[in-house]
Amino acid sequence: MIRRKAEKVLRELASQFKAVALTGPRQSGKTTLAKMVFPRKPYVSLENPDERNLALNDPRQFLSRFPTGAILDEVQRAPELFSYLQQIMDESKSKGQFILTGSNNFALQENISQTLAGRVGYLELLPFSLSETEKTGTALKLDELIFCGSYPAVIYEKANPRLWFPSYIRTYVERDVRQIKNISSLTLFQRLLYLCAGRVGQELNLSSLANDVGLDYKTIQSWLGVLQSSYIIFLLPPYYKNFNKRIIKSPKLYFYDTGLASYLLGISNAKQLFNHSSKGALFENFVLAEMLKNRYNKGERSNLYYFRDSTGNEVDIIIDEGKNLIPVELKAGETISGDYFKNLHYWEALTGKKGGLVVYTGKESNIRQHNFAVENWIKVKNL
């Protein structure tokens, strides 16, 4: 069993809050982590029809079986439980009584905010980070990591990604989507999913997506919210503080897992990435997702943005460290060239602040060019 980096934060949250909400995509390892950290707690899944029916019809009896708490898996499936959980928590001084897991972040947060605000700590668990993948003994070849993604079933259990991802999509679309929202057409929703993969690393254009799917603007906006709340895609916001109105303010679209994006793009093996038109975008996605995992595993929110102005000057990532902004350029090439630093020079001139980072696919690291550092992609696990 792979020890997850988020374990430390999970234990800390359980020592400070009466309950912990552990969210993340399906198959990211939430249940495994909860059981490993709290082996003495009873476990019950609300995906089980018998357990769910009892929780919905007689929540008092359901919870009476767990006087000292429990791990409640996919708890958003039984929203009636939350009011009763509030009473239990208010009558007890014990910390870490309940571990509430869910793959629908919107539904879980909505129920918690209505009844359990202030009583629950939050932790988001994404699929394996790069350092966790290393522990499995998986060969760290970039194209293979992008193609396979980082879901534990593929990396740790060695499931064939060409067979696993179609089943994952089918389960997600046919079951999870129906639970999250009354989608009028699963076929159109699936088309949206494929179109999103073709737009990885691009600015989100709702009107264009609506036209391509054949739906109205508001419906596409709503369905994208479903993809976000279920941890399929995330939107990277632009950084536009302290700049003029010429700054682009549309977010960019990425997937939480590049293996899923690769499957949706029709990539059938890692070798196809060598000269694939989406190689650069998928590399960018891979690094961004890794940086997000590093934040979430420490219990921190994302501090990542991108910058672009109306004349096309762009910096791939802006890391906001409060008083300090770190510009990062992501390059899928293996040979360092002057073009790698063009946008960093622009940012330096714009802000008057020196420093920045280039992450590329070459083998060398700890190189300095001008005022900027150059690092091999594998060093992203330390960012």
C-alpha positions in Angstrom: 0.0 0.0 0.0 1.3 3.4 -1.0 1.5 6.0 1.8 -0.2 9.1 0.6 1.3 12.6 1.2 -2.1 13.9 2.4 -2.0 11.5 5.3 -0.4 13.9 7.7 -2.9 16.7 6.9 -5.8 14.3 7.3 -4.6 13.3 10.8 -4.1 16.9 11.7 -7.6 18.0 10.5 -9.1 15.1 12.5 -7.4 16.3 15.6 -8.9 19.8 15.2 -12.4 19.3 13.8 -15.2 17.0 14.8 -15.4 15.7 11.2 -13.3 15.8 8.0 -14.6 16.0 4.5 -12.4 14.1 2.1 -13.2 14.9 -1.5 -11.8 14.1 -4.8 -12.5 12.3 -8.1 -13.8 8.7 -8.1 -11.0 6.2 -7.8 -8.4 8.7 -6.4 -7.9 6.6 -3.3 -10.1 8.4 -0.8 -11.6 5.3 0.8 -8.2 3.6 1.0 -6.6 6.6 2.7 -9.5 6.9 5.2 -9.4 3.3 6.1 -5.6 3.3 6.5 -5.5 6.4 8.7 -8.6 5.3 10.8 -8.5 1.5 10.8 -10.7 1.2 13.9 -13.5 3.3 12.6 -16.5 1.4 11.1 -16.8 1.9 7.4 -20.1 2.2 5.5 -20.6 3.1 1.8 -23.8 5.1 0.9 -23.4 3.6 -2.6 -24.8 0.4 -1.0 -28.6 0.5 -1.7 -29.5 -1.1 1.6 -27.3 1.3 3.6 -28.6 4.3 1.6 -32.2 3.4 2.0 -31.8 3.1 5.8 -29.9 6.4 5.9 -32.7 8.1 3.9 -35.6 6.6 5.6 -34.4 6.3 9.2 -31.3 8.4 9.7 -31.4 8.1 13.5 -31.3 4.3 13.4 -28.6 4.4 10.7 -26.3 6.7 12.9 -27.1 4.9 16.2 -24.8 2.1 15.0 -21.8 4.5 15.2 -21.7 6.0 18.7 -18.0 6.9 18.3 -18.1 7.9 14.7 -17.5 6.2 11.3 -16.2 6.6 7.8 -19.2 7.5 5.7 -18.3 7.0 2.0 -20.1 9.0 -0.7 -22.1 10.6 2.0 -23.7 13.1 -0.4 -25.9 10.3 -1.5 -27.9 10.7 1.7 -28.3 14.4 2.4 -30.8 13.7 5.2 -28.0 12.6 7.4 -26.3 16.0 7.8 -28.9 17.5 10.2 -28.6 14.5 12.5 -24.8 14.6 12.2 -24.9 18.2 13.4 -26.8 17.2 16.5 -24.3 14.4 17.3 -21.3 16.7 16.8 -22.9 19.4 18.9 -23.5 17.0 21.8 -20.0 15.6 21.8 -16.6 17.2 22.4 -14.7 14.5 20.5 -12.6 15.4 17.5 -12.4 13.4 14.3 -15.6 11.5 14.9 -16.7 11.2 11.2 -14.8 11.1 8.0 -17.1 12.1 5.2 -15.9 11.2 1.7 -17.4 12.2 -1.6 -16.7 12.5 -5.3 -19.2 15.2 -5.8 -17.7 18.3 -4.3 -20.6 20.6 -5.0 -23.2 18.4 -3.3 -21.0 17.6 -0.3 -20.0 21.3 0.3 -23.6 22.4 -0.1 -24.8 20.0 2.6 -22.0 20.8 4.9 -22.4 24.6 4.6 -26.1 24.3 5.4 -25.7 22.2 8.5 -22.1 21.5 9.5 -20.3 24.8 9.0 -17.4 25.3 11.4 -17.5 21.7 12.4 -15.8 20.2 9.4 -12.2 20.4 8.0 -11.7 19.9 4.3 -9.1 17.9 2.3 -9.0 17.3 -1.4 -7.3 14.1 -2.6 -6.3 13.9 -6.3 -4.8 10.8 -8.0 -1.2 10.0 -7.3 1.4 12.8 -7.3 4.7 12.3 -9.0 6.5 11.4 -5.7 3.7 8.9 -4.9 4.0 7.4 -8.4 7.7 6.9 -7.7 6.9 4.7 -4.7 5.0 2.3 -6.9 8.2 1.5 -8.9 6.7 2.9 -12.1 9.3 4.0 -14.6 9.3 7.8 -14.7 9.1 8.3 -18.5 7.3 11.5 -19.3 5.2 10.3 -22.2 4.1 7.2 -20.4 3.1 9.3 -17.3 1.1 11.7 -19.5 -0.6 8.8 -21.3 -1.3 6.6 -18.3 -2.3 9.5 -15.9 -2.0 8.9 -12.2 -5.2 7.1 -11.0 -4.1 4.4 -8.5 -5.9 1.7 -10.5 -3.7 2.4 -13.5 -0.4 3.1 -11.8 -0.5 0.9 -8.7 -2.8 -1.9 -9.8 -1.4 -1.9 -13.4 -4.8 -1.7 -15.1 -4.6 -1.3 -18.9 -5.4 2.4 -19.5 -6.9 1.6 -22.9 -9.6 -0.5 -21.1 -9.8 1.3 -17.8 -10.6 4.8 -19.0 -13.5 3.8 -21.3 -15.1 2.1 -18.3 -14.4 5.1 -16.1 -16.1 7.4 -18.5 -19.0 5.1 -18.9 -19.5 4.9 -15.2 -19.1 8.6 -14.7 -21.5 9.6 -17.5 -24.1 6.9 -16.9 -24.2 7.0 -13.1 -22.5 10.0 -11.5 -23.8 12.6 -14.0 -27.4 11.5 -13.4 -26.9 11.9 -9.7 -25.3 15.4 -9.9 -27.7 17.0 -12.3 -30.7 16.2 -14.5 -28.7 16.2 -17.8 -31.1 16.3 -20.7 -28.9 14.3 -23.1 -26.0 12.1 -22.0 -24.9 11.9 -25.6 -24.4 15.7 -25.8 -22.8 15.7 -22.4 -20.3 13.1 -23.6 -19.7 15.2 -26.7 -18.9 18.1 -24.4 -16.4 16.0 -22.5 -14.5 15.1 -25.8 -14.5 18.7 -26.9 -13.0 19.8 -23.6 -10.1 17.4 -24.2 -9.5 19.1 -27.5 -9.3 22.5 -25.7 -6.8 21.6 -23.0 -4.6 24.6 -22.2 -6.9 27.0 -24.2 -8.9 29.9 -23.0 -12.4 28.9 -22.2 -14.8 30.1 -24.8 -18.4 29.2 -23.8 -20.0 30.5 -27.0 -17.7 28.3 -29.1 -18.3 25.2 -27.0 -22.1 25.9 -27.1 -22.0 26.1 -30.9 -19.9 22.9 -31.2 -22.1 20.9 -28.8 -25.3 22.3 -30.1 -26.6 23.8 -26.9 -27.2 27.2 -25.4 -24.6 29.2 -23.5 -26.2 28.7 -20.0 -26.5 25.0 -20.4 -22.9 24.6 -21.3 -21.9 26.8 -18.4 -24.0 24.5 -16.1 -22.5 21.3 -17.5 -19.0 22.6 -17.2 -19.9 23.2 -13.5 -20.7 19.5 -13.3 -17.4 18.5 -14.8 -15.6 20.8 -12.2 -17.6 19.6 -9.2 -16.8 16.0 -10.0 -13.1 16.6 -10.5 -12.9 16.0 -14.2 -11.7 19.4 -15.3 -10.4 22.6 -13.6 -10.2 26.1 -14.7 -7.0 28.1 -14.3 -7.9 31.7 -13.6 -6.0 34.7 -15.1 -3.9 36.9 -12.9 -5.0 40.5 -13.6 -4.5 42.4 -10.3 -2.7 45.7 -10.6 -2.8 45.6 -14.4 -4.7 47.6 -17.0 -7.9 46.5 -18.8 -6.0 45.0 -21.7 -5.4 41.9 -19.6 -7.3 38.7 -20.7 -9.8 37.6 -18.0 -11.0 34.3 -19.3 -9.8 31.1 -17.5 -8.0 28.3 -19.2 -9.3 24.7 -19.3 -7.4 21.7 -18.0 -8.1 18.1 -16.8 -7.2 16.8 -13.4 -5.7 13.7 -15.1 -3.8 13.7 -18.3 -4.5 10.0 -18.8 -8.2 10.7 -19.1 -7.5 13.7 -21.4 -5.2 11.5 -23.6 -7.9 8.8 -23.9 -10.5 11.4 -24.9 -8.1 12.7 -27.5 -7.9 9.3 -29.1 -4.3 8.7 -28.1 -3.9 4.9 -27.9 -0.3 4.6 -26.7 2.5 6.7 -25.2 4.5 6.6 -28.4 1.9 8.7 -30.2 2.7 11.6 -28.0 6.1 12.0 -29.5 4.8 14.1 -32.4 1.2 14.6 -31.4 -0.3 18.1 -31.9 -1.5 18.1 -28.2 1.9 17.1 -26.7 2.7 20.7 -25.5 -0.8 21.2 -24.0 -0.7 17.9 -22.3 2.7 18.5 -20.9 1.5 21.9 -19.6 -1.6 20.1 -18.1 0.7 17.5 -16.5 2.8 20.0 -14.7 -0.1 22.1 -13.6 -1.9 19.1 -12.2 1.2 18.1 -10.3 1.5 21.5 -8.8 -2.1 21.4 -7.7 -1.6 18.0 -6.0 1.4 19.4 -4.1 -0.9 22.2 -2.8 -3.9 20.0 -2.0 -1.8 17.4 -0.3 -0.7 20.0 2.2 -4.3 21.1 2.8 -3.8 24.4 0.9 -5.8 26.0 -1.9 -4.5 26.6 -5.3 -2.4 29.7 -5.7 -1.9 29.2 -9.5 -2.8 31.6 -12.3 -1.8 32.4 -15.8 -1.1 35.8 -17.4 -2.0 37.0 -20.9 -2.6 40.4 -22.4 -4.6 41.4 -25.5 -1.4 41.6 -27.6 -0.6 37.9 -27.0 2.1 38.2 -24.3 1.6 35.2 -22.0 3.1 33.5 -19.0 2.0 29.9 -18.5 1.8 30.0 -14.7 1.9 32.7 -12.1 2.5 31.3 -8.6 1.0 33.8 -6.1 3.0 33.6 -2.9 1.4 36.7 -1.4 4.1 39.3 -1.5 5.9 37.5 -4.3 4.8 36.4 -7.8 6.8 33.7 -9.5 6.4 33.4 -13.3 6.8 29.9 -14.8 7.1 28.9 -18.4 6.4 25.3 -19.5 8.2 24.0 -22.5 7.8 20.5 -24.0 11.1 20.7 -25.9 14.4 19.1 -24.7 16.8 21.8 -26.0 17.0 25.2 -24.3 16.6 28.1 -26.6 16.2 31.9 -26.3 12.5 31.7 -27.0 12.0 29.9 -23.7 12.7 33.2 -21.9 10.9 35.7 -24.1 7.7 35.9 -22.0 9.7 35.9 -18.7 11.6 38.9 -20.0 8.3 40.6 -20.8 7.0 39.9 -17.3 10.2 41.2 -15.8 9.8 44.5 -17.7 6.1 44.7 -16.9 6.5 44.2 -13.1 10.0 45.4 -12.5 10.8 42.1 -10.6 13.5 39.7 -11.5 13.3 36.0 -11.4 11.3 33.2 -12.9 11.4 29.5 -13.8 11.4 27.5 -17.0 10.3 23.8 -16.7 11.3 21.8 -19.8 11.7 18.1 -20.8 15.5 18.1 -21.1 17.7 16.2 -18.8 19.6 19.0 -17.2 18.6 20.9 -14.1 19.8 23.7 -11.8 20.7 25.8 -14.8 20.5 29.6 -14.8 19.9 31.7 -17.9 19.8 35.5 -17.4 17.8 35.9 -14.2 15.9 32.7 -14.6 16.2 29.1 -13.4 15.8 26.1 -15.7 14.6 22.8 -14.3 13.9 19.3 -15.7 10.2 18.4 -15.5 10.7 15.8 -12.8 11.7 18.6 -10.4 8.1 19.8 -10.4 7.3 17.4 -7.6 9.2 19.8 -5.4 7.3 23.0 -6.4 
